[in-house]
Amino acid sequence: MNTEHDWITTPVTADILRGFLDVEPTAHGLLPHRLPARARRQIPDNQLAVAEAQPSGVRLAFRTRATTIELDTLPTKRVYRGFPAPADGVYDLLVDGRLAAQATVAGGNVGTIIDMVTQSAEVREGPAGTARFTGLPARDKDVEIWLPHTEITELIALRTNAPVEPAPDIGRRVWLHHGSSISHGSNAAHPTAVWSALAAAQGGVELVNLGFGGSALLDPFTARAMRDTPADLISLKIGINIVNTDAMRLRAFTPAVHGFLDTIRDGHPTTPLLVVSPILCPVQEDTPGPLAPDFDGGTLRFKATGERAAGRLTLNVIRDELARIVEQRAADDTNLHYLDGRDLYGEKDFAELPLPDEVHPDPAGHRRIGENFAWLAFGDGGPFAVKTG
C-alpha cells in the first residue's frame, strides 16, 4: 500500500463514469452530461440546460485498495437572489454498495438566479476544490463516488494512494428513468437519497437518471436520447411539469404522449416500460397551471394560478388520460405498464409527510417514494421483477 505521499493520479475518463449519456471536455477537465450533444443543441431554455448538466445519478465507479481518495472538481452552484445560499452539495462515497463517507467542495462558480420564470442567472467564477475521503478499508473494494445532484460538476483529477481500475461489470440490469424535479432530487439530502437512487439500490439495478428539474415536458429530443440509450428497464414519470408550466392542453398532450412512447419503442420494442403518473400534489390536483413562486413568509413555496376550462390540464386529468393511453396501447404492447403516482405518495403519505414547498417531498418523502417504487416495480409481480423459469 502506498502512503498518502505517494499519490497516484488516474485520468477521469468515461471508463470510470456511470449514469451519464455524454461527456464534454472543458478548460478544467471533464463535464458529464445527462443528454447527448445533439439533444443539447435543441434545448430551448436555461432551466433544462442547467438541469441536464447537474449530475443526478452520475457517479465514478472503480476498484481499488486505496484508503485515501481525493477528487478535484469545479462546482457551479445556484442561489436565488435575496435568499441565503444553500449548503454545499454532497459527494457520497460508497464501498461495496454501502454509504461509507461523505464530503463537500467549497467555493466554485456561483450562478445567482435573478428571474424565477426565465431562470436567467448571473454567474460569478470561483476556484476549484477537493472532495477528500480518508480512513477507507485497506482491501480490494468497489468504490462509487456519487456527484452532487444539485451542482454542475466539472471533474478535474482523481488521486488515490493505491492503483485504480474500472469497476467490473457484474451484469446488473440498467434502469433508464425520466422524470421531473422530484426524480432529479429536489429536497433530497444527498445524491444516494434521491428516491430514484434509493429504488435502484433496493432493486439491484444500475440507474441512468434523466430526471430534469422543471423539464419533463415530453421533449422529442429526450425521447430520442432514451431511444438510443441501452437499457433493460425504462420508466417515465409524466405530468407535473406539463401542468405547472401550463405547456399543453389535452388535445396536444395525448398525441405528445403517444409520440414519446413511439420514439422509445423504435429503439426498445420489447423492453419493460412503465408509465408513472404524478404523485399527489394538492395545489394542482384540480387547479391548472402555471405554477408561480410564492415568497410570503420568507421561504420559497409554490401556488397554482390557472383557471379551470375545457381542455386545460390538471393532475387528475393527466392521470385519467395516461391510464387510458396505456390501457389502449397495452392491448398490442404487453410490456407496457401503468402506475398511479398516488401509490407512491398519496393522501396518507401527505398527511404524514407533507410537501414543505407544496410541490416537492422532503428527505423522508423521498425515502417513502423510493421504498414504494421498489416494492411496486421491482417486487414480486411488478413490471421490473426478475423473471424466473
Buried (B, 14 or more C-beta within 10 A) or exposed (E): EBEEEEBBEBEBEEEBBBBBBBBEEEEBBBBBBBBBEEBBEEBEBBBBBBBBBBBBBBBBBBBBBBBBBBBBBBBBBBBBEEEEEEEBBBBBBBBEEEBBBBBBBEEBBBBBBEEBEEBBBEEEEBEBBBBBBEEBEEEEBBBBBBBBBBBBBBBBBBBBBBEBEBBEEEEEBBBBBBBBBBBBBBBBBBBBBBBBBBBBBBBBBBBBBBBBBBBBBBBEBBBBBBBBBEBBBBBBBBBBBBBBBBBBBBEBBBEBBEEBBEBBBEBBEEBBBBBBBBBBBBBBBEBBBEBBEBEEEEEBBBBBBBEEEEEBBBBBBBBEBBBEBBEEBBEEBEBBBBBBBBBBBBEEBBEEBEBBBBBBBBBBBBBBBBBBBBBBBBBEEBBBEEEEE
